[in-house]
Amino acid sequence: MSVLDLARPDIRALAPYSSARMEAQGGTVLLNANESSRPPNIPGGDGLNRYPDPQPRALVETLAELYGCDSDRVLVTRGSDEAIDLLVRAFCRAGHDAVIVSPPTFGMYAVCARIQDAAVIESPLDASGALPPDALLAAVTPAVKLVFVCTPNNPTGNVVPLDVLSRLARELAGRAVLVVDEAYAEFSGLPSAATLIDTYDNVAVLRTLSKAWSLAGARVGALIARPEVIGLLRRIIPPYPLPSPCVDAALGALSYEGRRVQRHHVNEILTERARMLAELPGVPGVREVLPSHANFLAVRFDDAAGTYRRLLAAGVVVRDITRYPGLSDALRITIGTGNENDRVLAVLRAGEVA
């Protein structure tokens, strides 16, 4: 059985839109896309009168090298959010199919499913924040087409071991696609689930340049999967998903110098994460700091709402995650610069607006 047998039949049969850039390559007089022949009169405007490549080859090949896979396994998307949406639309029939999520986790999986009118089945994390594979597999019904697993998980920061992911992929084969969201993988130092794709055609991995690569404003992400899955999603992705300036920004960040700077930034974040993990438990009002493999810490407080207001009054914005199951007393604090983290600690220790 092919993983494509799990996809919507109408999407498999869909004739994709063929853009002008896709139909003709090369040439110096470009008169096939109804573009302006003149660039805009703005700084950096050269080339912006032309549509970008649908899948910029240089960026696809650079990401493939970065993630250790062949280029035909990479689809470049507008952040990983677009890849989530594409997967749901390609595999879930409205009103018939379902996805599984493991709360507390990233909310966009459920949002995209509900927009598609796909059912959302919840298989919660256990009290420690770990993913219980037996419970998740027991929640799979014939309607389930996608199983989303976030590792490191947002908002808790815990990871799912590779052997657990391998078991899930094996037992879901022929039943559902295992979608592993690795948005925070660079902060964990653990092997990627992309290593499972050689063995299991039902594994898809989400990556992004928004976190460790400092490009949240550029909205550049990627899906790693078997070529047949990439081909399926290319049928429904918009014809020109990534603006040229965003592609240029990504290539700059992934250059030799960009990678040197990125390693330095990630090391700084890991050092600050360790410091905050050590200091926060001694702060009055802090009940628990959850271990994290990401660039944030989920912190339980005696008075989460009051702490949130106190930080906000001092100009410090953190994430209120009290609406998440099992986190009714918690705030998520992104690891900032040393000075920013000092500010957080000072406000919390003062117990009042500093």
VMD Tcl script that draws the C-alpha trace (Angstrom):
set ca {
  {0.00 0.00 0.00}
  {1.27 3.46 -0.91}
  {0.97 6.43 1.43}
  {-0.93 8.13 -1.39}
  {-3.77 5.66 -0.86}
  {-4.47 7.58 2.35}
  {-4.90 10.87 0.49}
  {-8.13 12.28 -0.86}
  {-8.91 10.67 -4.25}
  {-9.99 14.02 -5.69}
  {-6.65 15.57 -4.79}
  {-4.75 12.66 -6.31}
  {-6.72 13.18 -9.54}
  {-6.44 16.97 -9.47}
  {-4.65 18.64 -12.35}
  {-2.50 21.27 -10.61}
  {-2.48 24.88 -11.69}
  {0.37 25.43 -14.12}
  {1.91 28.84 -13.61}
  {3.80 30.76 -16.25}
  {7.06 30.12 -14.40}
  {6.42 26.39 -14.35}
  {5.54 26.13 -18.04}
  {8.60 27.85 -19.45}
  {12.15 28.10 -18.14}
  {14.99 30.18 -19.49}
  {14.83 33.01 -21.99}
  {15.71 36.64 -21.60}
  {12.55 38.33 -22.89}
  {9.86 37.30 -20.41}
  {6.41 38.01 -21.81}
  {4.47 34.99 -20.57}
  {3.33 35.96 -17.03}
  {1.72 39.39 -17.50}
  {4.30 40.92 -15.17}
  {5.52 44.47 -15.37}
  {8.62 44.79 -17.52}
  {9.93 47.50 -15.18}
  {11.05 47.03 -11.57}
  {9.43 49.21 -8.88}
  {11.16 52.43 -7.95}
  {11.98 51.39 -4.40}
  {15.19 50.44 -2.61}
  {16.01 46.80 -3.37}
  {13.32 46.66 -6.02}
  {15.39 45.01 -8.74}
  {13.75 41.77 -9.76}
  {10.57 42.28 -7.75}
  {8.58 42.86 -10.93}
  {9.04 39.15 -11.71}
  {7.27 36.26 -10.03}
  {9.58 34.09 -7.92}
  {10.26 30.44 -8.66}
  {7.47 28.22 -7.32}
  {10.08 26.14 -5.45}
  {13.38 28.07 -5.52}
  {15.98 25.49 -6.47}
  {18.84 27.05 -4.52}
  {16.79 27.17 -1.34}
  {15.37 23.67 -1.78}
  {18.86 22.23 -2.31}
  {20.30 24.19 0.63}
  {17.54 22.98 2.96}
  {17.99 19.41 1.73}
  {21.68 19.62 2.59}
  {20.89 21.19 5.97}
  {18.37 18.50 6.89}
  {20.37 15.61 5.39}
  {17.94 14.47 2.72}
  {17.49 14.48 -1.06}
  {16.08 17.64 -2.60}
  {13.05 15.80 -4.00}
  {11.96 15.22 -0.40}
  {11.72 18.94 0.42}
  {8.78 21.27 -0.08}
  {9.41 24.91 0.82}
  {6.41 26.56 2.48}
  {5.38 29.78 4.19}
  {6.48 28.70 7.63}
  {5.50 25.25 8.83}
  {1.92 26.49 9.28}
  {1.32 26.28 5.54}
  {2.62 22.71 5.46}
  {0.17 21.75 8.23}
  {-2.69 23.23 6.23}
  {-1.59 21.51 3.01}
  {-1.38 18.11 4.71}
  {-4.85 18.45 6.21}
  {-6.40 19.54 2.92}
  {-4.65 16.79 0.96}
  {-5.46 13.90 3.30}
  {-8.71 14.79 5.06}
  {-12.11 14.75 3.39}
  {-14.40 17.37 4.90}
  {-16.96 15.81 7.20}
  {-15.43 12.32 6.96}
  {-11.82 12.13 8.10}
  {-10.01 13.00 11.33}
  {-6.65 13.95 12.84}
  {-5.15 13.09 16.22}
  {-3.44 15.66 18.42}
  {-1.88 15.27 21.86}
  {-2.75 18.25 24.06}
  {-1.32 20.37 25.44}
  {0.31 21.05 22.08}
  {0.53 23.53 19.20}
  {-2.95 24.76 18.40}
  {-2.65 25.06 14.60}
  {-3.07 21.31 14.03}
  {-6.62 21.44 15.39}
  {-7.37 24.82 13.79}
  {-6.41 23.60 10.30}
  {-8.42 20.41 10.81}
  {-11.52 22.28 11.91}
  {-11.28 24.71 9.01}
  {-11.29 21.63 6.75}
  {-14.23 20.19 8.73}
  {-12.12 17.24 9.81}
  {-12.71 15.79 13.27}
  {-10.08 16.34 15.97}
  {-9.41 13.39 18.26}
  {-7.40 14.15 21.39}
  {-4.92 11.72 22.92}
  {-3.47 13.78 25.79}
  {0.07 13.76 27.11}
  {0.41 12.12 30.52}
  {0.86 14.07 33.75}
  {4.63 14.20 33.30}
  {4.29 15.66 29.79}
  {5.34 12.44 28.06}
  {3.54 11.05 25.02}
  {1.94 7.66 25.84}
  {2.18 5.70 22.58}
  {-0.24 2.95 23.61}
  {-2.99 5.46 24.35}
  {-2.35 7.33 21.12}
  {-2.50 4.18 19.02}
  {-5.67 3.09 20.81}
  {-7.27 6.42 19.78}
  {-6.74 5.73 16.06}
  {-9.97 5.06 14.20}
  {-10.50 4.25 10.50}
  {-11.30 7.94 9.98}
  {-7.87 9.12 11.17}
  {-5.57 10.18 8.35}
  {-3.00 12.34 10.16}
  {-1.37 11.98 13.59}
  {0.44 15.11 14.76}
  {3.35 14.82 17.19}
  {5.30 17.91 18.24}
  {8.82 17.27 19.52}
  {10.13 19.27 21.29}
  {6.54 19.98 22.21}
  {5.06 23.45 22.32}
  {4.22 24.60 25.01}
  {5.80 22.04 27.38}
  {9.26 21.57 25.84}
  {9.36 17.79 26.23}
  {10.63 15.46 23.51}
  {9.37 12.18 22.06}
  {12.21 9.64 21.72}
  {13.05 8.48 18.21}
  {12.27 4.86 19.07}
  {8.74 5.88 20.07}
  {8.31 7.76 16.81}
  {9.59 4.73 14.92}
  {7.05 2.51 16.66}
  {4.24 4.95 15.86}
  {5.27 5.11 12.20}
  {5.41 1.33 11.97}
  {2.01 0.75 13.59}
  {0.38 3.57 11.62}
  {1.66 2.28 8.27}
  {-1.23 1.92 5.85}
  {-3.52 3.67 8.34}
  {-2.35 7.26 8.83}
  {0.50 9.69 8.20}
  {2.70 10.48 11.20}
  {3.43 14.22 11.06}
  {6.38 15.11 13.30}
  {6.72 18.83 14.03}
  {10.38 19.66 14.69}
  {10.08 23.45 14.86}
  {12.35 23.51 17.92}
  {14.67 20.65 16.96}
  {17.81 22.78 16.84}
  {17.54 23.37 20.59}
  {17.31 19.67 21.46}
  {20.38 18.22 19.74}
  {18.48 14.97 19.14}
  {18.26 12.98 15.88}
  {15.58 14.05 13.44}
  {12.56 11.94 12.59}
  {13.52 12.58 8.96}
  {15.83 9.57 9.40}
  {12.68 7.40 9.52}
  {11.46 8.39 6.05}
  {13.72 5.88 4.30}
  {11.92 3.11 6.17}
  {8.40 4.49 6.46}
  {6.64 6.28 3.63}
  {3.98 7.57 6.05}
  {6.31 9.94 7.93}
  {6.33 13.67 7.24}
  {8.54 16.11 9.14}
  {7.92 19.83 9.63}
  {10.86 22.24 9.94}
  {11.07 26.02 10.11}
  {13.60 28.84 9.97}
  {11.46 30.92 12.35}
  {13.05 29.82 15.61}
  {16.73 28.87 15.68}
  {17.43 30.70 12.41}
  {15.89 34.02 13.54}
  {13.64 34.35 10.47}
  {10.15 34.44 11.99}
  {9.35 37.55 9.94}
  {10.40 35.91 6.67}
  {7.98 32.95 7.06}
  {10.15 30.19 5.60}
  {9.46 26.58 6.47}
  {9.81 23.16 4.93}
  {8.12 19.79 4.79}
  {10.32 16.70 4.48}
  {8.60 13.58 3.12}
  {8.74 10.96 0.39}
  {8.77 12.45 -3.15}
  {5.26 11.19 -3.82}
  {3.93 13.16 -0.84}
  {5.84 16.26 -1.96}
  {4.36 15.85 -5.44}
  {0.86 15.52 -4.01}
  {1.16 18.73 -1.99}
  {2.60 20.61 -4.95}
  {-0.77 20.04 -6.61}
  {-2.47 22.29 -4.06}
  {0.19 24.75 -2.90}
  {-0.24 28.29 -4.28}
  {1.86 28.89 -7.41}
  {4.30 31.39 -5.85}
  {4.35 30.74 -2.10}
  {7.62 32.45 -1.13}
  {8.39 36.11 -1.94}
  {11.83 36.69 -3.44}
  {13.09 38.80 -0.49}
  {12.20 35.97 1.88}
  {14.11 33.48 -0.26}
  {17.12 35.82 -0.29}
  {16.91 36.22 3.48}
  {16.81 32.45 3.96}
  {19.81 31.87 1.69}
  {21.71 34.56 3.57}
  {20.91 32.98 6.93}
  {21.97 29.56 5.60}
  {25.26 30.81 4.17}
  {28.59 29.87 5.75}
  {28.69 33.08 7.76}
  {25.00 32.82 8.58}
  {25.50 29.33 9.99}
  {28.40 30.51 12.13}
  {26.23 33.26 13.62}
  {23.32 30.86 14.08}
  {25.47 28.40 16.05}
  {26.58 31.23 18.30}
  {23.00 32.37 18.88}
  {21.77 28.87 19.64}
  {24.62 28.32 22.12}
  {23.69 31.58 23.85}
  {20.07 30.46 24.11}
  {21.07 27.07 25.54}
  {23.31 28.76 28.11}
  {20.55 31.16 29.12}
  {18.01 28.33 29.23}
  {20.21 26.46 31.67}
  {20.61 29.59 33.81}
  {16.87 30.29 33.90}
  {16.15 26.63 34.64}
  {18.50 26.88 37.63}
  {17.35 30.28 38.95}
  {13.59 30.26 38.45}
  {12.82 27.50 41.00}
  {14.20 29.72 43.75}
  {11.99 32.68 42.85}
  {9.05 33.32 45.22}
  {5.76 32.20 43.70}
  {7.32 29.72 41.28}
  {5.87 26.27 41.84}
  {7.69 24.29 39.13}
  {9.78 24.78 36.00}
  {9.16 22.10 33.41}
  {12.29 20.65 31.75}
  {12.62 21.92 28.21}
  {14.45 20.98 25.03}
  {13.19 24.11 23.25}
  {13.89 27.85 23.43}
  {11.32 28.44 26.17}
  {10.35 27.28 29.61}
  {6.86 26.46 30.87}
  {6.68 27.68 34.47}
  {4.00 26.89 37.05}
  {3.14 29.72 39.46}
  {1.12 30.01 42.65}
  {-0.72 32.86 40.91}
  {-0.21 32.64 37.15}
  {-2.75 35.35 36.31}
  {-1.28 37.80 38.80}
  {2.24 37.05 37.64}
  {1.26 37.60 34.03}
  {-0.22 41.00 34.89}
  {2.81 41.97 36.95}
  {5.21 41.11 34.14}
  {3.06 42.89 31.58}
  {2.91 46.03 33.73}
  {6.71 45.97 33.77}
  {6.80 45.74 29.96}
  {7.57 42.01 29.83}
  {5.24 39.99 27.59}
  {5.11 36.24 28.18}
  {2.62 33.64 26.94}
  {-0.41 32.82 29.05}
  {-0.91 29.06 28.58}
  {-3.41 28.55 31.40}
  {-6.07 27.55 28.84}
  {-4.10 24.41 27.92}
  {-5.05 21.10 29.59}
  {-2.89 20.44 32.63}
  {-1.31 23.89 32.52}
  {-3.92 26.01 34.30}
  {-1.21 27.50 36.53}
  {1.50 28.02 33.90}
  {3.10 30.70 31.77}
  {5.47 30.09 28.86}
  {8.58 32.24 28.93}
  {10.74 32.46 25.81}
  {14.47 32.49 26.49}
  {15.61 36.00 25.62}
  {18.92 37.79 25.80}
  {20.80 37.84 29.08}
  {19.48 41.34 29.83}
  {15.90 40.33 28.99}
  {16.11 37.28 31.22}
  {17.58 39.38 34.03}
  {14.55 41.67 33.69}
  {12.17 38.73 34.06}
  {13.95 37.51 37.18}
  {14.06 41.00 38.69}
  {10.32 41.55 38.24}
  {9.46 38.14 39.65}
  {11.76 38.56 42.64}
  {10.46 42.03 43.42}
  {6.89 40.78 43.58}
  {5.79 44.14 42.24}
  {6.39 46.38 39.22}
  {10.13 46.96 39.11}
}
mol new
graphics top color blue
foreach p $ca { graphics top sphere $p radius 0.5 }
foreach p [lrange $ca 0 end-1] q [lrange $ca 1 end] { graphics top cylinder $p $q radius 0.2 }
display resetview
